[in-house]
Amino acid sequence: ARAKKRLFEGLTSGATAVLNAQDPAASDMAEGCAARIWCLAESDGQGEAVAPPEGVWHLDDVRQSPTGIAFTLTAPPSAGTPGHPPEPVLVRAPLMGRFNADNAALSLMCVSALDFDLQRAAEALEHVPGVPGRLERIGADSDRGPIVLVDFAHTPDALERVLQTARGMLERTARDSAHLQDAQDPAEHLQDAQDPAGRTRNLQDVAAHAQDRPPTPSDQADQDMAAQDVAGDAATPPRPESRLAVVFGCGGDRDRAKRPEMGAVAARLADLTYLTSDNPRTEDPHAILDQIEQGYDQQRKHALDHGERPSGSPAGPAIR
């Protein structure tokens, strides 16, 4: 943190410092910084400890689906032109994970600080590729089969965030499948999704309460995301059962204390777990897997069978 703070201490009054109010270190980074400070907040008053009110940007209505994320970003009046306060911007990106909403919003704030057009930058984000190995979706061009995500999670906290994201996507997919199963004509759902007047019909989980308030940019995001899912799934029968499976291992000659902790995270958040060897180095690979398994709650109905990952196989050993 000290090294990062030096970056902010070196900024001049003509620069802009962009911070996330949710970061515990944000206030420390802002202290003593001579630059104009902009911070990202998710609730009223959250950013005031980091930046003055005229520097607070608001991130609202974050949505996640198997096709990506969407949210509304509202800039403070100071970020607009005199007499023309900025309008809320609807942002969509083909990125997985709640944390990427923060990353995308902060990136747009940086772009705005450099005097680029915020709306055009938001539109460009719709085509941005994700980072390989960071909640990377495999087989994203296919509308059939399981949703497969790859992430370089190697700590209990990182594994928990990934599984929570995957669980949210799974629940969203299950709700959309339920909509399809209840519909007599899937094409009617797609027609409603393409018809702005039908925004409060079908497809949207928020439709019930959206009718009682003016539509927001996030309503449009939900509509567009649901329309994409329906378009892909209209010809595919809903799956009778959806489960969250995780494949992971722990490297050898490294932090041994995290192994049972990662096992406990998987036991709590995943329906199925595949333990596999991950570069054991000088350690016995079976001993590493035994330590991971110690974190499992014995009351959980997890059946574990661990061993070496077969050469060329994308998954660990089968659960029996």
Secondary structure, 3 states (H helix, E strand, C coil): CHHHHHHHHCCCCCCEEEEECCCCCHHHHHCCCCCEEEEEECCCCHHHHCCCHHHEEEEEEEEEECCEEEEEEECCHHHCECCECCCCEEEEECCCCCHHHHHHHHHHHHHHHCCCCHHHHHHHHCCCCCCCCCCEEECCCCCCCCCEEECCCCCHHHHHHHHHHHHHHHHHHHHHHHHHHHCCCHHHHHHHHHCHHHCCCCCCCCHHHHCCCCCCHHHHHHHHHHHHHHHHHCCCCCCCCCCCEEEECCCCCCCCCHHHHHHHHHHHHCCEEEEECCCCCCCCHHHHHHHHHCCCCCCCCCCCCCECCCCCCCCCCCCC
